[in-house]
Structures are given as C-alpha cells and as structure tokens.
Amino acid sequence: MYEPIRTKSVHTMAEPCRRTRGPQRSREEELDIRLAGHLTALLTVTDELRALTPSPALDEAAQRLADRVTALNDGRSPLRATPTAPGATAPRVTALHQRAHTLAGQALVVATSCGDATGAALAAERLRAHAAALGIPDAV
C-alpha cells in the first residue's frame, strides 16, 4: 500500500558528523568568552551612566573595563554603543546601577571560575561601587 522510504533520514545522515567533530573550544576559552561578554555588557551600562551622570570615577572604570575586554578578545577592542539621549531621572539612574550591579556580580562569578584574578578584582570593584550607589552594605 505504501512505498518504503528509500533514502536515509536527514537526522541519521547528520549523526556521524556530530560524533567526529567534538568540542570546538576548551572550557577556558568558553569562560573567557563569557567573561568578555559580561564585562562588555557592564561597559555598556557604565557608558550609559557616564552619559547621564558624568564622573571621573566612571570614566576610569569604563577605560579599565575596555582594556580588560580588549585583553580577553586577543587585542580586539569592544564595540561600544552610543548612550541614549540625556535625561537623568533618579529611577533611571537607579535602574542602571542595579543592572550594573547584577552584571558585575555575574562577571565576578565567571572570573573566579576561570581563575582570572584581574577580571575578578575589576568585577569586585565595580560590584562595590554600584552597591554603594544603591545604598547596599558592602558584601564583597
């Protein structure tokens, strides 16, 4: 009644290829990529805060973050977004500090996991700075 299928399924054809390839990157490379991503996101939020509330401390932090991301990316500078239009409202600045605090915490976890002392120190410093801006007691 039905004609049998004469060709192999695309799923079985792809199977041998998947088995022979193996992982593309090592665990350390994956952690470095993840750390660079968290630090780049933190840099973006820091740039936004710099546009809304200019300060030399934020300028220095942004430069240090950019330097660390460049080092993690084999000398490639991070892409930096243009901050949005000025209009520093207290809720917006607070939300940015909360986001930066979260990102710094994530970066600290990854930096600690991969043994990156420079990245961990930078993330811990930013974590403390944003905690202070939010009025959170020093926990790091």
DSSP file (Angstrom, degrees, kcal/mol; ACC not computed):
  #  RESIDUE AA STRUCTURE BP1 BP2  ACC     N-H-->O    O-->H-N    N-H-->O    O-->H-N    TCO  KAPPA ALPHA  PHI   PSI    X-CA   Y-CA   Z-CA
    1    1 A M              0   0    0      0, 0.0     2,-0.4     0, 0.0     0, 0.0   0.000 360.0 360.0 360.0 -50.0    0.0    0.0    0.0
    2    2 A Y        -     0   0    0      0, 0.0     0, 0.0     0, 0.0     0, 0.0  -0.829 360.0-122.5-105.6 146.3    2.7    2.5    0.9
    3    3 A E        -     0   0    0     -2,-0.4     3,-0.1     1,-0.1     2,-0.0  -0.706  34.3-113.7 -83.5 134.5    6.0    2.7   -0.8
    4    4 A P        -     0   0    0      0, 0.0     2,-0.4     0, 0.0    -1,-0.1  -0.314  31.4-103.3 -67.9 151.3    9.0    2.2    1.6
    5    5 A I        -     0   0    0      1,-0.1     0, 0.0     2,-0.0     0, 0.0  -0.622  35.0-174.0 -75.0 126.5   11.3    5.1    2.2
    6    6 A R        +     0   0    0     -2,-0.4     2,-0.3     2,-0.1    -1,-0.1   0.581  58.0  69.9-101.5 -12.5   14.5    4.6    0.2
    7    7 A T  S    S-     0   0    0      1,-0.1     2,-0.1     0, 0.0     3,-0.1  -0.750  85.9-104.7-107.7 155.4   16.6    7.5    1.4
    8    8 A K        -     0   0    0     -2,-0.3    -2,-0.1     1,-0.1     2,-0.1  -0.418  40.4-102.1 -73.9 151.0   18.2    8.0    4.8
    9    9 A S     >  -     0   0    0      1,-0.1     4,-1.8    -2,-0.1     3,-0.2  -0.388  24.5-122.2 -67.2 148.6   16.7   10.4    7.2
   10   10 A V  H  > S+     0   0    0      1,-0.2     4,-1.5     2,-0.2    -1,-0.1   0.792 113.0  58.6 -63.0 -25.9   18.5   13.8    7.5
   11   11 A H  H  > S+     0   0    0      2,-0.2     4,-0.8     1,-0.2    -1,-0.2   0.890 107.1  43.7 -72.0 -39.7   18.8   13.0   11.2
   12   12 A T  H  4 S+     0   0    0      1,-0.2    -2,-0.2     2,-0.2    -1,-0.2   0.807 111.3  55.5 -75.9 -27.1   20.7    9.8   10.6
   13   13 A M  H  < S+     0   0    0     -4,-1.8     4,-0.5     1,-0.2    -2,-0.2   0.847 109.4  46.5 -70.9 -33.4   22.9   11.4    8.0
   14   14 A A  H  X S+     0   0    0     -4,-1.5     4,-1.7     1,-0.2    -1,-0.2   0.679  93.6  83.0 -81.6 -17.7   24.0   14.2   10.3
   15   15 A E  H  X S+     0   0    0     -4,-0.8     4,-1.7     1,-0.2     3,-0.2   0.910  88.1  47.3 -56.7 -52.2   24.7   11.8   13.2
   16   16 A P  H  > S+     0   0    0      0, 0.0     4,-1.8     0, 0.0    -1,-0.2   0.883 109.8  55.0 -61.3 -36.1   28.3   10.7   12.2
   17   17 A C  H  > S+     0   0    0     -4,-0.5     4,-1.2     1,-0.2    -2,-0.2   0.904 106.9  50.4 -62.1 -41.2   29.3   14.3   11.6
   18   18 A R  H  X S+     0   0    0     -4,-1.7     4,-0.9    -3,-0.2    -1,-0.2   0.877 109.7  50.9 -65.6 -37.9   28.3   15.3   15.1
   19   19 A R  H  < S+     0   0    0     -4,-1.7    -1,-0.2     1,-0.2    -2,-0.2   0.847 111.0  46.7 -70.4 -34.0   30.2   12.4   16.7
   20   20 A T  H  < S+     0   0    0     -4,-1.8    -1,-0.2     1,-0.1    -2,-0.2   0.721 102.6  63.6 -84.0 -20.7   33.5   13.1   14.9
   21   21 A R  H  < S-     0   0    0     -4,-1.2    -2,-0.1    -5,-0.2    -1,-0.1   0.963  73.8-179.2 -73.3 -52.2   33.7   16.8   15.5
   22   22 A G     <  -     0   0    0     -4,-0.9    -2,-0.1     2,-0.0    -1,-0.1  -0.177  47.6 -20.7  75.6-176.2   33.9   17.1   19.2
   23   23 A P        -     0   0    0      0, 0.0     3,-0.1     0, 0.0     0, 0.0  -0.353  49.4-152.8 -68.9 143.6   34.1   20.4   21.1
   24   24 A Q  S    S+     0   0    0      1,-0.1     2,-0.3    -2,-0.1    -2,-0.0   0.828  77.6  25.7 -83.0 -34.7   35.2   23.5   19.2
   25   25 A R  S    S-     0   0    0      1,-0.0    -1,-0.1     2,-0.0     2,-0.1  -0.905  81.6-111.1-130.6 156.7   36.7   25.4   22.2
   26   26 A S     >  -     0   0    0     -2,-0.3     4,-2.3     1,-0.1     5,-0.2  -0.316  35.8-105.5 -78.4 168.3   38.1   24.4   25.5
   27   27 A R  H  > S+     0   0    0      1,-0.2     4,-2.5     2,-0.2     5,-0.2   0.894 121.7  53.6 -60.2 -41.0   36.4   25.2   28.8
   28   28 A E  H  > S+     0   0    0      1,-0.2     4,-2.3     2,-0.2    -1,-0.2   0.896 108.5  48.9 -63.4 -40.7   38.9   28.0   29.5
   29   29 A E  H  > S+     0   0    0      2,-0.2     4,-2.3     1,-0.2    -1,-0.2   0.911 111.0  50.4 -65.1 -41.5   38.1   29.6   26.1
   30   30 A E  H  X S+     0   0    0     -4,-2.3     4,-2.4     1,-0.2    -2,-0.2   0.910 111.2  48.4 -62.5 -42.3   34.4   29.4   26.7
   31   31 A L  H  X S+     0   0    0     -4,-2.5     4,-2.9     2,-0.2    -1,-0.2   0.889 110.2  51.7 -66.7 -38.3   34.8   31.0   30.1
   32   32 A D  H  X S+     0   0    0     -4,-2.3     4,-2.6     2,-0.2    -2,-0.2   0.907 110.7  48.6 -62.7 -41.1   37.0   33.8   28.7
   33   33 A I  H  X S+     0   0    0     -4,-2.3     4,-2.0     2,-0.2    -2,-0.2   0.921 112.9  47.4 -63.7 -43.9   34.3   34.5   26.0
   34   34 A R  H  X S+     0   0    0     -4,-2.4     4,-2.4     2,-0.2    -2,-0.2   0.916 112.3  49.3 -64.3 -43.0   31.6   34.5   28.7
   35   35 A L  H  X S+     0   0    0     -4,-2.9     4,-2.7     1,-0.2     5,-0.2   0.918 109.9  51.3 -62.8 -43.6   33.7   36.9   30.9
   36   36 A A  H  X S+     0   0    0     -4,-2.6     4,-2.2     1,-0.2    -1,-0.2   0.887 109.8  51.4 -60.5 -38.3   34.3   39.2   28.0
   37   37 A G  H  X S+     0   0    0     -4,-2.0     4,-2.3     2,-0.2    -2,-0.2   0.924 111.1  45.9 -64.7 -45.5   30.6   39.3   27.3
   38   38 A H  H  X S+     0   0    0     -4,-2.4     4,-2.4     1,-0.2    -2,-0.2   0.913 114.5  48.1 -64.6 -41.9   29.7   40.2   30.9
   39   39 A L  H  X S+     0   0    0     -4,-2.7     4,-2.2     2,-0.2    -1,-0.2   0.863 110.5  51.9 -68.7 -34.3   32.4   42.8   31.0
   40   40 A T  H  X S+     0   0    0     -4,-2.2     4,-2.1    -5,-0.2    -1,-0.2   0.909 110.3  48.3 -66.6 -41.6   31.2   44.3   27.7
   41   41 A A  H  X S+     0   0    0     -4,-2.3     4,-2.1     2,-0.2    -2,-0.2   0.905 111.9  49.9 -63.3 -40.6   27.6   44.5   28.9
   42   42 A L  H  X S+     0   0    0     -4,-2.4     4,-2.4     1,-0.2    -2,-0.2   0.883 108.7  52.9 -64.3 -38.0   28.9   46.1   32.1
   43   43 A L  H  X S+     0   0    0     -4,-2.2     4,-2.6     2,-0.2    -2,-0.2   0.891 107.0  52.4 -63.0 -40.4   30.9   48.6   29.9
   44   44 A T  H  X S+     0   0    0     -4,-2.1     4,-1.9     2,-0.2    -2,-0.2   0.921 111.7  44.8 -62.3 -45.0   27.7   49.4   28.0
   45   45 A V  H  X S+     0   0    0     -4,-2.1     4,-2.5     2,-0.2    -2,-0.2   0.887 112.2  53.0 -66.9 -38.1   25.8   50.2   31.2
   46   46 A T  H  X S+     0   0    0     -4,-2.4     4,-2.5     2,-0.2    -2,-0.2   0.908 107.8  50.9 -63.7 -41.7   28.8   52.2   32.5
   47   47 A D  H  X S+     0   0    0     -4,-2.6     4,-1.8     2,-0.2    -1,-0.2   0.894 109.7  50.9 -61.5 -39.2   28.9   54.3   29.3
   48   48 A E  H  X S+     0   0    0     -4,-1.9     4,-1.7     2,-0.2    -2,-0.2   0.923 110.9  47.6 -63.8 -44.3   25.2   54.9   29.8
   49   49 A L  H  X S+     0   0    0     -4,-2.5     4,-3.5     1,-0.2    -2,-0.2   0.884 108.6  55.5 -63.5 -38.1   25.7   56.0   33.4
   50   50 A R  H  < S+     0   0    0     -4,-2.5    -1,-0.2     1,-0.2    -2,-0.2   0.873 107.7  49.4 -62.0 -36.7   28.6   58.2   32.2
   51   51 A A  H  < S+     0   0    0     -4,-1.8    -1,-0.2    -5,-0.2    -2,-0.2   0.860 119.3  37.3 -70.1 -35.2   26.3   60.0   29.8
   52   52 A L  H  < S+     0   0    0     -4,-1.7    36,-0.2     1,-0.2    -2,-0.2   0.861 134.8  18.0 -85.9 -37.9   23.7   60.6   32.5
   53   53 A T  S  < S-     0   0    0     -4,-3.5    -1,-0.2    -5,-0.2    -2,-0.1  -0.680  82.5-152.6-135.7  79.3   25.9   61.3   35.5
   54   54 A P        +     0   0    0      0, 0.0    -4,-0.1     0, 0.0    -3,-0.1  -0.222  27.4 155.4 -58.1 137.5   29.4   62.2   34.3
   55   55 A S     >  -     0   0    0      1,-0.1     4,-1.9    -5,-0.0     3,-0.2  -0.961  50.6-125.9-159.6 146.2   32.2   61.5   36.8
   56   56 A P  H  > S+     0   0    0      0, 0.0     4,-2.5     0, 0.0     5,-0.2   0.839 111.1  58.9 -61.9 -32.3   35.9   60.8   36.6
   57   57 A A  H  > S+     0   0    0      1,-0.2     4,-2.2     2,-0.2     5,-0.1   0.906 107.5  45.3 -64.5 -41.1   35.4   57.5   38.5
   58   58 A L  H  > S+     0   0    0      2,-0.2     4,-2.6     1,-0.2    -1,-0.2   0.871 111.1  53.8 -69.7 -36.1   33.0   56.2   35.8
   59   59 A D  H  X S+     0   0    0     -4,-1.9     4,-2.0     2,-0.2    -2,-0.2   0.931 111.5  45.0 -61.7 -45.1   35.4   57.4   33.1
   60   60 A E  H  X S+     0   0    0     -4,-2.5     4,-2.5     2,-0.2    -2,-0.2   0.905 112.8  51.1 -65.2 -41.9   38.3   55.4   34.7
   61   61 A A  H  X S+     0   0    0     -4,-2.2     4,-2.6     1,-0.2    -2,-0.2   0.914 109.4  50.6 -62.5 -42.4   36.1   52.4   35.2
   62   62 A A  H  X S+     0   0    0     -4,-2.6     4,-2.5     1,-0.2    -1,-0.2   0.903 110.7  49.1 -62.5 -40.9   35.0   52.4   31.6
   63   63 A Q  H  X S+     0   0    0     -4,-2.0     4,-2.4     2,-0.2    -2,-0.2   0.918 111.9  47.9 -65.4 -42.9   38.6   52.6   30.4
   64   64 A R  H  X S+     0   0    0     -4,-2.5     4,-2.2     2,-0.2    -2,-0.2   0.895 112.4  49.6 -65.4 -39.7   39.6   49.7   32.7
   65   65 A L  H  X S+     0   0    0     -4,-2.6     4,-2.6     2,-0.2     5,-0.2   0.930 111.4  48.7 -63.4 -45.1   36.7   47.6   31.5
   66   66 A A  H  X S+     0   0    0     -4,-2.5     4,-2.3     1,-0.2    -2,-0.2   0.898 111.0  50.8 -62.3 -40.4   37.5   48.3   27.9
   67   67 A D  H  X S+     0   0    0     -4,-2.4     4,-2.1     2,-0.2    -1,-0.2   0.909 111.5  47.3 -63.1 -42.2   41.2   47.4   28.5
   68   68 A R  H  X S+     0   0    0     -4,-2.2     4,-2.2     2,-0.2    -2,-0.2   0.909 111.9  49.2 -68.2 -41.4   40.2   44.1   30.1
   69   69 A V  H  X S+     0   0    0     -4,-2.6     4,-1.8     2,-0.2    -1,-0.2   0.902 110.0  52.6 -64.1 -39.7   37.8   43.2   27.4
   70   70 A T  H  <>S+     0   0    0     -4,-2.3     5,-2.6    -5,-0.2     6,-0.5   0.913 109.5  49.0 -60.6 -43.0   40.4   44.0   24.8
   71   71 A A  H ><5S+     0   0    0     -4,-2.1     3,-1.0     1,-0.2    -2,-0.2   0.891 112.0  48.1 -64.4 -39.5   42.9   41.7   26.6
   72   72 A L  H 3<5S+     0   0    0     -4,-2.2    -1,-0.2     1,-0.2    -2,-0.2   0.784 109.1  55.0 -71.1 -26.5   40.3   38.9   26.7
   73   73 A N  T ><5S-     0   0    0     -4,-1.8     3,-1.3     3,-0.2    -1,-0.2   0.004 120.5-102.9 -97.9  28.3   39.5   39.3   23.0
   74   74 A D  T < 5S-     0   0    0     -3,-1.0    -3,-0.2     1,-0.3    -2,-0.1   0.873  84.8 -42.8  55.2  42.0   43.1   38.9   21.8
   75   75 A G  T 3 <S+     0   0    0     -5,-2.6     2,-0.5     1,-0.3    -1,-0.3   0.431 103.0 132.1  89.3  -0.8   43.6   42.7   21.2
   76   76 A R    <   -     0   0    0     -3,-1.3    -1,-0.3    -6,-0.5    -3,-0.2  -0.756  56.2-127.7 -87.2 125.6   40.2   43.4   19.6
   77   77 A S        -     0   0    0     -2,-0.5     2,-0.1     1,-0.1   -10,-0.1  -0.376  28.1-105.8 -68.9 147.4   38.5   46.5   21.2
   78   78 A P        -     0   0    0      0, 0.0     2,-0.3     0, 0.0    -1,-0.1  -0.425  32.3-109.0 -72.2 149.2   34.9   46.0   22.3
   79   79 A L        -     0   0    0     -2,-0.1     2,-0.5     1,-0.0     0, 0.0  -0.624  36.4-152.9 -73.4 134.1   32.1   47.5   20.3
   80   80 A R        -     0   0    0     -2,-0.3     2,-0.2    -3,-0.0   -36,-0.0  -0.946   3.8-137.9-118.5 128.9   30.7   50.4   22.3
   81   81 A A        -     0   0    0     -2,-0.5     3,-0.0     1,-0.1   -34,-0.0  -0.471  24.9-110.3 -79.3 150.2   27.1   51.6   22.0
   82   82 A T        -     0   0    0     -2,-0.2    -1,-0.1     1,-0.1   -34,-0.1  -0.695  40.7-114.0 -78.2 127.4   26.3   55.3   21.8
   83   83 A P        -     0   0    0      0, 0.0    -1,-0.1     0, 0.0   -35,-0.1  -0.212  34.3-104.9 -60.1 153.9   24.5   56.2   25.0
   84   84 A T        -     0   0    0      1,-0.2     3,-0.1    -3,-0.0    -3,-0.0  -0.110  55.8 -60.5 -71.7 176.2   20.9   57.3   24.7
   85   85 A A        -     0   0    0      1,-0.1    -1,-0.2     2,-0.0   -34,-0.0  -0.232  64.5 -98.4 -60.2 144.7   19.7   60.8   25.0
   86   86 A P        +     0   0    0      0, 0.0    -1,-0.1     0, 0.0   -34,-0.1  -0.234  65.8 129.8 -62.7 154.9   20.4   62.6   28.2
   87   87 A G        -     0   0    0     -3,-0.1     2,-1.0   -35,-0.1     5,-0.1   0.166  37.4-161.3 157.1  62.3   17.7   62.8   30.8
   88   88 A A        +     0   0    0    -36,-0.2     2,-0.4   -37,-0.1   -39,-0.0  -0.488  16.3 173.4 -71.7 100.9   19.0   61.7   34.1
   89   89 A T     >  -     0   0    0     -2,-1.0     4,-2.5     1,-0.1     5,-0.3  -0.838  40.3-119.7-102.7 149.0   16.0   60.8   36.2
   90   90 A A  H  > S+     0   0    0     -2,-0.4     4,-2.5     1,-0.2     5,-0.2   0.898 112.0  50.3 -56.5 -45.0   16.6   59.2   39.6
   91   91 A P  H  > S+     0   0    0      0, 0.0     4,-2.3     0, 0.0    -1,-0.2   0.891 111.8  48.7 -62.8 -36.4   14.6   56.0   38.8
   92   92 A R  H  > S+     0   0    0      2,-0.2     4,-2.2    -3,-0.2    -2,-0.2   0.930 112.3  46.8 -68.4 -44.4   16.5   55.5   35.5
   93   93 A V  H  X S+     0   0    0     -4,-2.5     4,-2.3     1,-0.2    -1,-0.2   0.904 113.0  50.5 -63.3 -41.1   19.9   56.0   37.2
   94   94 A T  H  X S+     0   0    0     -4,-2.5     4,-2.4    -5,-0.3    -1,-0.2   0.916 109.4  50.7 -62.7 -43.0   18.9   53.6   39.9
   95   95 A A  H  X S+     0   0    0     -4,-2.3     4,-2.4     1,-0.2    -2,-0.2   0.891 110.1  50.1 -62.8 -39.0   17.8   51.0   37.4
   96   96 A L  H  X S+     0   0    0     -4,-2.2     4,-2.7     2,-0.2    -1,-0.2   0.899 110.1  49.9 -66.0 -40.3   21.2   51.4   35.6
   97   97 A H  H  X S+     0   0    0     -4,-2.3     4,-2.4     2,-0.2    -2,-0.2   0.889 110.8  50.4 -65.0 -37.7   23.1   50.9   38.8
   98   98 A Q  H  X S+     0   0    0     -4,-2.4     4,-2.2     2,-0.2    -2,-0.2   0.918 112.0  46.9 -64.8 -42.5   21.0   47.8   39.6
   99   99 A R  H  X S+     0   0    0     -4,-2.4     4,-2.6     2,-0.2    -2,-0.2   0.921 113.3  48.4 -64.6 -43.3   21.7   46.4   36.2
  100  100 A A  H  X S+     0   0    0     -4,-2.7     4,-2.7     1,-0.2    -2,-0.2   0.883 109.6  53.2 -64.0 -38.2   25.4   47.2   36.5
  101  101 A H  H  X S+     0   0    0     -4,-2.4     4,-2.0     2,-0.2    -1,-0.2   0.919 110.7  46.9 -62.6 -43.9   25.5   45.6   40.0
  102  102 A T  H  X S+     0   0    0     -4,-2.2     4,-2.3     2,-0.2    -2,-0.2   0.930 113.6  47.6 -63.0 -46.5   24.0   42.4   38.6
  103  103 A L  H  X S+     0   0    0     -4,-2.6     4,-2.7     1,-0.2    -2,-0.2   0.890 110.4  51.7 -64.1 -39.8   26.4   42.3   35.6
  104  104 A A  H  X S+     0   0    0     -4,-2.7     4,-2.3     2,-0.2    -1,-0.2   0.893 109.5  50.9 -64.3 -38.4   29.4   42.9   37.9
  105  105 A G  H  X S+     0   0    0     -4,-2.0     4,-2.0     2,-0.2    -2,-0.2   0.913 111.2  47.5 -64.1 -42.8   28.2   40.0   40.1
  106  106 A Q  H  X S+     0   0    0     -4,-2.3     4,-2.2     1,-0.2    -2,-0.2   0.914 112.1  49.9 -64.5 -42.1   27.9   37.7   37.1
  107  107 A A  H  X S+     0   0    0     -4,-2.7     4,-2.9     1,-0.2     5,-0.2   0.886 108.7  53.4 -63.5 -38.1   31.4   38.8   35.8
  108  108 A L  H  X S+     0   0    0     -4,-2.3     4,-2.3     2,-0.2    -1,-0.2   0.908 108.4  49.4 -63.2 -42.2   32.8   38.1   39.3
  109  109 A V  H  X S+     0   0    0     -4,-2.0     4,-2.2     2,-0.2    -2,-0.2   0.935 115.1  43.0 -62.5 -46.5   31.4   34.6   39.3
  110  110 A V  H  X S+     0   0    0     -4,-2.2     4,-2.2     2,-0.2    -2,-0.2   0.916 113.8  51.0 -68.3 -42.4   32.8   33.8   35.9
  111  111 A A  H  X>S+     0   0    0     -4,-2.9     5,-2.4     1,-0.2     4,-0.5   0.896 112.5  47.0 -62.5 -39.7   36.2   35.5   36.5
  112  112 A T  H ><5S+     0   0    0     -4,-2.3     3,-0.7    -5,-0.2    -1,-0.2   0.905 110.5  53.3 -66.3 -41.1   36.5   33.5   39.8
  113  113 A S  H 3<5S+     0   0    0     -4,-2.2    -2,-0.2     1,-0.2    -1,-0.2   0.866 114.4  40.1 -63.1 -37.4   35.5   30.3   38.0
  114  114 A C  H 3<5S-     0   0    0     -4,-2.2    -1,-0.2    -5,-0.1    -2,-0.2   0.432 112.8-115.8 -95.3   2.8   38.2   30.7   35.3
  115  115 A G  T <<5 +     0   0    0     -3,-0.7     2,-1.1    -4,-0.5    -3,-0.2   0.774  58.7 154.7  74.6  26.1   40.9   31.9   37.7
  116  116 A D     >< -     0   0    0     -5,-2.4     4,-2.5    -6,-0.2    -1,-0.2  -0.741  18.1-178.6 -90.3  95.0   41.2   35.4   36.1
  117  117 A A  H  > S+     0   0    0     -2,-1.1     4,-2.4     1,-0.2     5,-0.2   0.875  80.3  50.5 -64.6 -39.1   42.5   37.5   39.1
  118  118 A T  H  > S+     0   0    0      2,-0.2     4,-2.2     1,-0.2    -1,-0.2   0.937 113.6  44.7 -65.2 -46.3   42.5   40.8   37.1
  119  119 A G  H  > S+     0   0    0      1,-0.2     4,-2.6     2,-0.2    -2,-0.2   0.884 113.4  51.0 -64.6 -39.0   38.9   40.3   35.9
  120  120 A A  H  X S+     0   0    0     -4,-2.5     4,-2.6    -9,-0.2    -2,-0.2   0.909 110.6  48.3 -65.6 -42.1   37.8   39.2   39.4
  121  121 A A  H  X S+     0   0    0     -4,-2.4     4,-2.2     2,-0.2    -2,-0.2   0.917 113.8  47.1 -64.4 -42.9   39.4   42.3   41.0
  122  122 A L  H  X S+     0   0    0     -4,-2.2     4,-2.3     2,-0.2    -2,-0.2   0.922 113.7  47.3 -64.7 -44.8   37.8   44.6   38.4
  123  123 A A  H  X S+     0   0    0     -4,-2.6     4,-2.4     1,-0.2    -2,-0.2   0.900 112.1  50.0 -64.3 -40.9   34.4   43.0   38.8
  124  124 A A  H  X S+     0   0    0     -4,-2.6     4,-2.4     2,-0.2    -1,-0.2   0.893 109.9  51.4 -64.8 -39.2   34.5   43.1   42.6
  125  125 A E  H  X S+     0   0    0     -4,-2.2     4,-2.3     2,-0.2    -2,-0.2   0.925 112.8  44.6 -62.4 -45.0   35.5   46.8   42.4
  126  126 A R  H  X S+     0   0    0     -4,-2.3     4,-2.5     2,-0.2     5,-0.3   0.860 110.3  55.8 -68.8 -34.7   32.5   47.6   40.2
  127  127 A L  H  X S+     0   0    0     -4,-2.4     4,-2.1     2,-0.2    -2,-0.2   0.934 110.6  44.7 -60.8 -46.4   30.2   45.5   42.3
  128  128 A R  H  X S+     0   0    0     -4,-2.4     4,-2.6     2,-0.2    -2,-0.2   0.908 112.2  52.4 -63.9 -42.4   31.2   47.5   45.4
  129  129 A A  H  X S+     0   0    0     -4,-2.3     4,-1.8     1,-0.2    -2,-0.2   0.918 113.5  42.2 -62.9 -43.9   30.9   50.8   43.5
  130  130 A H  H  X S+     0   0    0     -4,-2.5     4,-1.4     2,-0.2    -1,-0.2   0.831 112.1  54.6 -74.5 -30.8   27.4   50.1   42.3
  131  131 A A  H  X>S+     0   0    0     -4,-2.1     5,-2.9    -5,-0.3     4,-0.8   0.919 108.7  49.6 -64.0 -42.4   26.4   48.6   45.7
  132  132 A A  H ><5S+     0   0    0     -4,-2.6     3,-0.7     1,-0.2    -2,-0.2   0.901 108.7  52.3 -63.4 -40.3   27.5   51.9   47.3
  133  133 A A  H 3<5S+     0   0    0     -4,-1.8    -1,-0.2     1,-0.2    -2,-0.2   0.803 113.4  44.6 -65.8 -28.0   25.5   53.9   44.7
  134  134 A L  H 3<5S-     0   0    0     -4,-1.4    -1,-0.2    -3,-0.2    -2,-0.2   0.528 115.7-114.5 -91.3  -7.5   22.4   51.8   45.6
  135  135 A G  T <<5 +     0   0    0     -4,-0.8    -3,-0.2    -3,-0.7    -4,-0.1   0.717  64.0 149.5  80.4  20.9   23.0   52.0   49.3
  136  136 A I      < -     0   0    0     -5,-2.9    -1,-0.3    -6,-0.2    -2,-0.1  -0.738  52.5-110.1 -87.3 132.2   23.7   48.3   49.7
  137  137 A P        -     0   0    0      0, 0.0     2,-0.3     0, 0.0    -1,-0.1  -0.277  45.6 -86.8 -59.9 148.7   26.1   47.4   52.5
  138  138 A D        +     0   0    0      1,-0.2   -10,-0.1     2,-0.1     0, 0.0  -0.404  55.7 163.9 -61.5 117.3   29.5   46.2   51.4
  139  139 A A              0   0    0     -2,-0.3    -1,-0.2    -3,-0.1   -11,-0.0   0.522 360.0 360.0-113.1 -11.3   29.1   42.4   50.9
  140  140 A V              0   0    0    -16,-0.1    -1,-0.1   -15,-0.0    -2,-0.1   0.437 360.0 360.0 -99.1 360.0   32.2   41.6   48.8
